[in-house]
Amino acid sequence: MNATAKSAGLQMAQSLESIALQEASASEKNRTLTQPMVDALWDSGLMQFMNPTEAGGHEPGFAELIETWIEMARQDGSLGWIGIANIPSSCFAAAYLPDEGFEAVFTANNNRVTMGGQFFPNGTGEKVEGGYKVSGAWQFGSGTGHSEYVCAGFLPMDNGEMVMLDDAMPLMTVAVLPREQVTFTDGWHVQGLKGTGSFDYNLQEVFVPDSHTYPLMTREPRRGGHMYRFGVMALTGCGHAAWALGVARSAIDDVRELAISKTRMGESSSLAHRPTFQRNLAHHEAMWRAAHRLVVDTFTELEAEVAGGADLTPEMRCDMRLAATYATEACREIVQWTHLAAGTTSIREGNRLERAFRDMYTGTQHAFISENTYIEAGKVILGLSDDSPAL
């Protein structure tokens, strides 16, 4: 691919822009993506984009994933969040489910499967013949508002005892269930990312066959190539970083355009002529570029190593999570500045700057890119810990 060619993923994402801008407000009012927006995602090819080829996917590498996710989040934060929720949820199930489960979920549905949910093990599953009886309650099930299948992380139990792995960590497992087996309790009344349909839900002793489960921490795909050897954690981290970069990109672009025409009360020239604005725009543009470069370089360099046969080490996982968390924090600072620089424009409903501010401060509450990542990474860097499941 030459330097100016667009990847398939980026072209798919760019094809959504007009409908994404048109539907953004309606999705917020709906509290989940509107049907026209969901249809457009399927028509673009993005809903299957990240899947193994056996499930109709392209198996994109990190460079293509990053630019695709950035473009989706640049258009609208909620759309971008769906890009890092529904699309990976489907890809993980397609890569890691046993053959019987894959055939029931994907093959039987001609690979047209929308999937969302919460992977953290907020439930338990008592082992029974052929599977588990799963119970629990999950919050913030991203993308479940329009998903036919729902993921639910749980801790397997055997005769009431937690199943432990060799490293003294509990086994953590993901169940994949048809929507009709899940009880939704909503709960999605929030400040930002309103259009993501991230509903709360629960299960009460619902039978889930073994074939519809996979280990949360697995890096051994049953289908697909080297990208699925990174596992859920690394791919999710990349998604969070790219999402934040996309929202921050929209905010910088919008405030730059606004500055050319906006003249504040009592001033004789536009915001663009103020030296402090010029300085801060340049500073935050440089911050964005540095964060973007860190994410792209870190993930693509490690991808090359894994594609060449290297095992994913704790140090490599640490580097990826550091890049993702730093980029997210940098983007939060960028969006805060654009919100202040835009003045009253950024507080008017329906303005993308206003939405970007709310979305960013909602998205950065996610535990996946919290300061605990830095703490756990710091222990590895200092040699105080050989590894951390949090990474």
RAZINOR-V907681 format. One record per pair of residues at least 6 apart in sequence whose ideal C-beta (glycine too) atoms are under 7 Angstrom apart, sorted by the first residue. I is the first residue (numbers start at 1). J is the second residue. D is the distance in Angstrom with one decimal. If there is no record, write none. Layout:
i->{I,I}
j->{J,J}
d->{D,D}
//
This chain:
i->{7,7,8,9,9,9,9,9,9,10,10,10,12,12,12,12,13,13,13,13,14,15,16,16,16,17,19,19,19,20,20,20,20,21,23,23,23,24,24,24,25,26,27,27,27,27,27,28,28,30,31,31,31,31,31,32,32,32,32,32,33,33,33,33,33,37,38,41,46,47,47,47,48,48,48,48,49,49,49,49,50,50,50,50,50,51,51,51,51,52,52,52,52,52,52,53,54,55,55,55,56,57,59,59,59,61,61,62,62,62,62,63,63,65,65,66,66,66,66,66,69,69,69,69,69,69,69,70,70,70,70,71,72,72,72,72,73,73,73,73,73,74,74,74,77,77,77,77,77,77,77,78,78,78,78,78,80,80,80,81,81,81,81,81,82,82,84,84,84,85,85,85,85,86,86,86,86,86,88,88,88,89,89,89,89,89,90,90,92,93,93,93,94,94,94,95,95,95,95,95,96,96,96,96,97,97,97,97,98,98,98,100,101,101,101,104,105,105,105,106,113,113,114,114,114,115,115,115,116,116,116,116,116,116,116,117,117,117,117,117,117,118,118,118,118,118,118,119,119,119,119,119,120,121,121,121,121,122,122,122,122,123,123,123,123,123,123,123,124,124,124,124,124,125,125,125,125,125,125,125,125,125,126,126,126,127,127,127,130,130,131,131,131,131,132,132,132,133,133,134,134,134,134,134,134,135,135,135,136,136,136,136,137,138,138,138,139,139,140,141,141,141,141,141,142,142,143,143,144,144,144,144,144,145,145,146,147,148,149,149,149,149,150,150,150,150,151,151,151,152,152,152,153,153,153,154,154,155,155,155,156,156,156,157,162,163,163,164,164,165,169,171,172,172,173,173,173,174,174,174,175,175,175,176,177,177,177,181,182,182,183,183,184,184,185,185,185,186,186,187,187,188,188,188,190,191,191,191,192,192,192,192,193,193,193,216,217,218,219,219,219,219,221,221,226,226,229,229,230,230,233,234,234,236,237,237,237,237,238,238,240,240,240,240,240,241,241,241,241,241,243,244,244,244,244,245,245,245,245,245,247,247,247,247,247,248,248,248,248,249,250,250,251,251,251,251,251,252,252,252,252,252,254,254,255,255,255,255,256,258,258,259,259,259,259,260,260,261,262,262,262,263,263,264,264,271,277,280,280,284,284,287,287,288,291,291,291,291,294,294,294,295,295,295,298,298,298,299,302,302,302,306,314,314,314,314,315,317,318,318,318,321,321,321,322,324,325,325,325,328,328,331,332,332,335,335,335,338,339,339,339,342,345,345,346,346,346,347,348,372,373,376,376,376,377,379,379,380}
j->{64,67,58,49,60,64,65,67,68,67,68,71,44,45,46,49,46,68,71,72,71,44,40,44,75,75,36,37,40,37,75,76,79,75,34,36,37,76,195,355,350,34,33,34,37,78,195,194,195,195,145,188,194,195,197,145,146,195,196,197,78,82,146,195,197,79,146,47,87,86,87,114,55,56,57,111,57,58,60,87,57,60,87,88,91,57,90,91,94,59,94,95,223,224,228,59,223,94,106,111,111,91,224,225,227,227,303,238,299,300,303,296,300,238,242,238,242,295,296,299,80,83,84,239,242,243,246,242,245,246,249,246,79,80,83,246,80,83,243,246,247,246,249,250,192,193,247,355,356,359,363,193,194,195,196,359,243,246,247,142,193,196,243,363,143,196,239,240,243,116,142,143,196,114,115,116,143,147,235,236,239,115,116,117,143,151,113,115,232,105,115,176,102,106,223,221,222,223,224,228,214,218,221,222,105,176,212,214,210,211,222,211,176,211,212,211,113,149,176,113,148,149,146,147,148,147,149,151,141,142,143,144,147,150,151,138,141,144,150,151,152,138,139,140,141,152,153,151,153,174,216,232,153,153,154,155,172,136,137,138,153,134,135,136,138,152,154,203,135,136,154,155,157,132,133,134,154,156,157,173,175,208,132,133,157,156,157,158,209,210,207,208,209,210,156,208,213,205,207,152,154,175,203,206,208,203,204,205,152,154,202,203,202,152,200,201,187,200,198,150,198,199,200,201,196,198,196,197,150,197,198,199,201,197,199,197,179,179,176,177,178,179,177,179,182,201,174,175,176,175,177,203,172,174,216,173,175,162,170,172,163,171,173,163,170,170,171,170,171,171,389,215,216,217,213,215,216,213,214,216,208,212,213,212,206,208,212,206,201,203,201,202,199,201,200,201,202,199,200,199,200,197,198,199,362,358,361,362,358,359,361,362,359,362,363,232,231,231,229,230,231,312,228,229,306,307,306,312,306,312,317,317,320,368,320,321,324,368,299,324,324,328,366,368,369,295,323,324,327,328,363,327,328,331,363,291,292,295,327,331,331,335,356,359,360,288,331,334,335,288,352,356,334,335,338,353,356,284,285,288,334,338,352,353,338,341,342,353,281,342,345,270,271,272,277,270,272,270,270,271,345,269,270,271,343,277,341,337,341,334,337,330,334,334,326,327,330,331,323,326,327,323,324,327,319,320,323,320,316,319,320,312,380,386,387,391,380,391,377,380,391,373,377,391,377,369,369,373,374,364,369,360,360,364,356,357,360,353,346,353,357,353,351,353,353,354,357,354,354,390,390,388,390,391,391,385,388,388}
d->{4.4,6.5,6.2,5.9,5.4,4.7,6.9,7.0,3.5,5.1,5.6,5.9,4.4,5.1,4.9,6.4,6.7,5.0,3.9,5.0,6.1,5.2,5.6,5.8,6.5,5.3,6.3,6.3,4.8,6.9,4.1,4.9,5.1,6.6,4.9,5.9,4.5,4.5,6.9,7.0,5.9,5.0,5.0,5.2,6.1,5.7,3.2,4.2,4.9,6.9,6.9,5.4,5.8,7.0,6.4,2.8,5.7,6.5,6.9,2.8,7.0,6.1,5.7,5.8,6.5,6.9,5.1,5.1,6.4,6.8,6.5,6.3,6.8,4.3,5.2,6.1,6.1,5.5,6.6,6.2,5.9,6.4,4.8,6.1,4.0,2.8,6.0,5.1,4.6,6.1,5.4,5.4,4.1,3.2,6.9,6.0,4.8,3.7,4.8,5.0,3.8,6.7,5.8,5.5,6.1,6.4,5.8,6.1,4.0,5.2,4.9,6.5,5.2,6.3,7.0,6.6,4.7,6.4,5.9,6.9,6.5,5.2,5.9,6.0,3.5,6.0,6.4,5.1,5.1,4.0,6.3,6.6,5.3,4.4,4.1,6.5,2.5,6.9,4.7,2.6,5.0,4.3,4.8,4.5,6.9,6.0,5.0,6.4,6.2,3.1,7.0,5.5,6.6,3.3,5.0,6.9,4.9,5.1,6.6,6.4,5.4,4.8,6.2,6.7,5.4,6.1,3.2,6.6,5.2,5.5,3.6,4.1,7.0,5.8,6.4,5.2,4.1,6.6,5.9,6.6,6.1,4.2,5.4,6.3,6.9,5.5,5.6,4.5,5.7,6.4,6.0,5.1,6.7,5.7,6.4,4.3,6.7,5.5,4.8,4.2,3.8,5.5,6.2,6.3,6.6,6.6,6.9,5.5,7.0,4.8,6.9,3.8,6.8,3.7,4.6,6.9,6.0,6.3,6.2,5.8,6.3,6.0,6.2,4.8,5.4,5.4,4.4,6.3,6.0,5.5,2.9,4.5,4.1,6.6,7.0,7.0,4.7,5.8,4.6,3.4,5.8,4.0,6.7,6.1,4.9,6.6,6.4,6.0,4.5,5.8,6.1,6.5,5.0,4.1,5.3,4.8,4.7,5.0,6.3,4.9,6.4,5.6,5.8,2.0,7.0,5.9,3.9,6.3,6.2,6.3,5.7,5.1,5.3,3.3,6.6,4.2,4.5,5.2,6.4,6.8,7.0,6.8,6.4,4.8,4.9,6.2,6.5,4.8,5.7,6.4,5.9,5.3,4.1,5.0,6.4,5.2,6.9,4.6,5.8,6.7,5.3,5.5,5.1,5.3,5.1,5.6,5.4,5.4,6.7,5.9,6.6,5.9,4.2,5.8,6.7,5.7,6.6,4.9,4.8,6.6,5.9,5.4,6.8,5.5,5.6,4.6,6.3,6.1,5.6,6.0,6.9,5.0,6.6,2.0,5.9,5.8,6.5,5.5,5.7,6.6,6.1,6.6,5.3,5.9,4.8,6.6,5.5,7.0,5.8,4.8,6.6,6.3,6.3,5.5,5.9,5.8,6.0,5.9,5.5,6.4,4.5,5.3,5.4,6.8,5.0,6.7,4.4,5.8,6.9,5.6,5.9,6.8,4.0,6.3,5.1,5.9,6.2,6.4,5.6,5.3,4.4,6.3,5.3,4.8,6.8,6.2,7.0,5.4,5.0,6.5,6.2,5.2,5.2,4.7,4.7,6.4,6.5,5.3,6.3,6.4,3.7,6.7,5.3,5.2,6.1,5.2,6.8,5.3,3.3,4.2,6.2,3.3,5.3,4.7,6.1,6.1,6.5,6.4,5.2,6.7,4.0,6.2,3.5,6.5,5.4,4.3,5.6,6.7,6.6,6.3,6.9,6.3,5.2,6.4,5.4,5.2,4.0,6.9,5.4,6.5,5.4,6.0,6.8,5.7,5.2,4.7,6.4,3.9,4.3,6.2,6.5,5.9,4.3,3.9,6.8,6.5,5.6,6.8,6.1,6.0,6.6,6.5,5.2,5.7,5.3,5.7,3.7,4.4,5.5,6.7,6.1,5.6,6.5,4.8,4.1,6.1,4.6,6.4,6.2,6.2,6.5,6.3,5.7,5.1,4.2,5.4,5.2,6.6,6.4,5.7,6.0,6.5,4.1,4.1,6.0,6.0,4.9,6.4,6.1,4.8,6.8,6.6,5.1,6.6,6.3,5.3,6.2,6.1,6.7,4.7,5.4,5.3,6.0,5.9,6.6,4.1,4.2,6.5,5.0,6.5,6.4,5.1,6.9,5.0,5.5,6.0,4.1,6.2,5.2,6.8,6.4,6.0,6.0,6.5,4.1,6.8,6.8,4.7,4.8,4.8,5.5,5.1,6.2,5.1,5.3,6.1,4.8,4.5,6.3,5.9,4.4,6.8,5.7,5.0,5.8,5.8,4.3,6.3,4.7,6.7,4.4,5.2,6.1,6.4,4.4,5.4,6.3,6.0,6.0,6.2,6.9,4.1,4.5,5.6,6.5,3.9,6.6,6.5}
//
